[in-house]
Structure formats: C-alpha cells, structure tokens
Amino acid sequence: MEIKKNEEYIVNIIDYGMEGEGIAKIENFTVFIPNAMKGEKVKILIVKVLSSYAYGKLLEIIEQSPYRIESDCATYQRCGGCSLRHIDYEETLNIKQNMVQNLVSKTLNKNVKVKPTIGMGNPYHYRNKAQFPVGINKQNEKVVGVFAKRTHEIIPMQDCFLQNTMSQEIAFAIQKFIIEKDISVYNEETREGLLRHIVIKVGIRTHEIMCILVVNGNKIPYEQELVEMLVKRYNVKTVVKNINTKNTNVILGEENIVLHGDGYIYDILGDYTFKISPMSFYQVNPVQAEVLYNIAIEMANLSKEDILFDLYCGIGTIGIFASSYVKKVYGVEIVEQAIYDAKENARINQIENIEFIAGDVEKVLTNLIEKKQVYPDVVMVDPPRKGLDNTTINNILAVEPKKVVYISCNPATMVRDMKLLEEKYEVNEIQPVDMFPFTSHVECVAVLSLKELT
Ligand SMILES: C[S@@+](CC[C@H](N)C(=O)[O-])C[C@H]1O[C@@H](n2cnc3c(N)ncnc32)[C@H](O)[C@@H]1O
C-alpha cells in the first residue's frame, strides 16, 4: 500500500522516536507522529512523505494512553522548548531509559541493561540559563520570546516552566523598556536592527544574575538607563553587551563589553564555588549536574593513586569535584575563557592537584601523551553533542586507561563512540540522568573498563 500525503489513517502507536514523537507502522512503513503516545490508537493525517518514512499529524485519539496528561503550558503546541509535556513525568523517565536502551541494544556488542533514569523531585523552572530571541512577530510588534517549533518565528513568552522565573521577569522588563524607548530589534532577513538576544544566567545557590544583551552593532540607546533599571530593580550583578554582527544562528558573538559589574557571576555546586563567564559552558540544570557528577565519580571508583583526565572540562567542574579522590587531574577545554575560569575555580576552591590546558582535545591529548609522557589511569569525557573524534578514540585505545567514564548529552553519539571503544573496553554501566525534564533530551553516564587480556 502506498502512503499518500493528505490522507487519513487509523494507526496504533508502537514506540517513541528520538524526539519523543509516537511511531506507527503502516504496512511496515514508518510514520512519526508528534504528540502521539505509545499504546494509543489514533487517527492521523499524513503531512509529509519521504523515501523511507513519513510524518503524520495527530487528528484524534481513539484509545488514550493512561500516561497522557493535560499539558500545563499555554504555548506548548507552538513552542520548540518541550516535547513531552503531554506525558506524566514518571513515564517520561521510562521513555528516556527505553530510548537509550534501544540504541544500546541495537549498537553495542555487549547486552548492557540501561539503569532507570534518575529524575528530579521538582522538575519545574530548573534552567539557570535562558536565551530569549528578540525580534518582530507576525503582528509587527517587538517581542522577546521563544522560537516556535522548527522555525525562527518568535512567539511571545508566557510563564515557561523550564526557565528560572527571575530570568523571565527580567526579559519581560527589557521587552517593556525597548518598546517604550523604541529601541530597534534584529530582523534575521534584512540583517538590520539592534537587539538580537537576551541571555540571562543565574547562580541558583548564590542568587547572582548575569544579563547579556546581544546586539547587532555597538551602541544601545538609553544604555545607562537600561543597566540602571536592571541593577536597581533586579539586583543584576553584571550586565554585558555582546557584539554579534554576523549572519549566524550562533547566539553569542566574540566581543563582550562589560557595562556593569565584573563580567562574571559565581554559583555553588556541592562543596565548591564556580566562577561563570558569558562564554563558558556551565550545566543548565545545576541540581541534576550535582547528581550527575557524584554518580560519575562513584561509578569511576577512583583511587588516590589515579591520574585523571577530565576532557572537555568547561570551567573545571567535574575535575574539581573529583580532585579529592585522585592523585592529579588534567582538564582540557577548547574555550580559552573557560580555562581561565577553571584555573580561577581551582584557586578559589584551594585545589592544588589540578592542571588545566586550553586547546582541542584531539591535539592536547596527543601532546600530553606523546610529548609530556603523562598517562591517565582514568579518562572522563564530556563532549558536546557531536561526540568524540576518531583521533581521541584512537588515543584512548592506544594509552589504555583502566577506565573510561563517558558523560554525554547525546546518547546516539555516545553509543556510536562506545561501539568503537568496545575493541578494548567493556561497557559496565549506563546511567541516564534527567537533566532536561519534559524535553526529549537525556544525559547519560557510562563506565567502560579495560578488558583483561587472556
Ligand atoms: C558538554 S560541555 C561539558 C563541560 C563540563 N564538563 C561541564 O560539565 O560543565 C562540553 C565542553 O566541551 C568543549 N569543547 C567542545 N569541543 C571541544 C574540543 N574539540 N576540545 C576541547 N573542548 C571542546 C565545549 O567548549 C564545552 O565546554
């Protein structure tokens, strides 16, 4: 049977896709249906047909999943932030576990049983970093909001359950200010207009706030008045103007001008204080970051004799958490500012057995091993979504640390890389952690140990 666009079908949802959408088969042809849930019988409209799969739109639920809930968000259907708000929270944790398990079972040689996802007690307003696009909506009004699903249309923000409430209040106040003062906003098509993004970082435990105004130009009209409003009304600790004149989807440009404060804030994770700059990576869910780091350290079973490599170390958080369990830590990170912060973080926390190196892991690792003859007992990697490069995988296979701890925000690339590491390593444990509740994303920690030679 040929699947046709604009035709209606009644289908059973048999599984979930990587973005939490329902999957149905029509005569063995895969159809992805956003908002449909496993176990449901639904009426769908086919909206797009590609060579090996199609997309359907949910028209009617004929048999409903017991885990379906009414979404609590007014913009859920249009916003691209969450994709699982129609599902009971506990069930979203099962879905994430199964998603990782499917990848593991399909790819790895060893049949590893993925552990149940560790969820949050309170999975609301967990993000400490908000990035609000600024632009013109369809009604030609200036808006600060969120991007609509898979588009760059900005829809006005309402009460978002992922973002920190303070960052939303500040963004609303800036929106009011730019409308009152008639400050221009960026238009992606013409590449004209000033304000592009508002980025707000909050230290959840210190309550320190950084506000970054991303602009296509140099001078913000009424700049001093805007800064004063942010400082007086919201006790913002630092305000930074970030210049981004490029035609790009990357939010931050390279130049930062500090308008108020020192250009950084602090936050506390576990027993440690961390300095956070505009350009450095810091986990967006600090409550779960603490859980993640502690699990990674526990699973690594570190010893006081160990040399630990913390690769893709950001501002040094994992290495600093692990430092008291090992002899020495080497942290490697490509963003210079993050390494500057990492060194400062080691100093603030009085950690002496840690060394941070700025550079590409691919090159620094080779250099550490070949030139400096430093050999790790344990390697922790926490790469960006694209995962590890082949040189790094080959370096790890060549130096044979006894353990590799793989922390990942993308299980697909993590499993792909672990398959290559299986040449010499056995995957022992995989623990998903719900770092991004109500989105389809999941963080994992996996531990691999060097196979005994027989
Ligand atoms: C997922 S973050 C992890 C940061 C840190 N481990 C943490 O928990 O906060 C990945 C980090 O890798 C860095 N990075 C990306 N590509 C890199 C590369 N080729 N070499 C070194 N670091 C890189 C990014 O700048 C980012 O700080």
The ligand as a Gaussian input file, in Angstrom:
#p B3LYP/6-31G(d) Opt

LIG

0 1
 C       29.024000      19.296000      27.360000
 S       30.180000      20.541000      27.738000
 C       30.890000      19.866000      29.197000
 C       31.578000      20.843000      30.113000
 C       31.895000      20.367000      31.513000
 N       32.402000      19.015000      31.543000
 C       30.720000      20.534000      32.456000
 O       30.165000      19.556000      32.952000
 O       30.338000      21.684000      32.704000
 C       31.369000      20.272000      26.504000
 C       32.561000      21.201000      26.550000
 O       33.471000      20.794000      25.538000
 C       34.091000      21.942000      24.984000
 N       34.627000      21.519000      23.673000
 C       33.965000      21.370000      22.511000
 N       34.777000      20.884000      21.565000
 C       35.987000      20.715000      22.133000
 C       37.240000      20.236000      21.670000
 N       37.407000      19.830000      20.405000
 N       38.280000      20.182000      22.522000
 C       38.123000      20.603000      23.816000
 N       36.951000      21.057000      24.324000
 C       35.892000      21.127000      23.499000
 C       32.989000      22.981000      24.981000
 O       33.500000      24.278000      24.934000
 C       32.262000      22.669000      26.306000
 O       32.805000      23.432000      27.355000

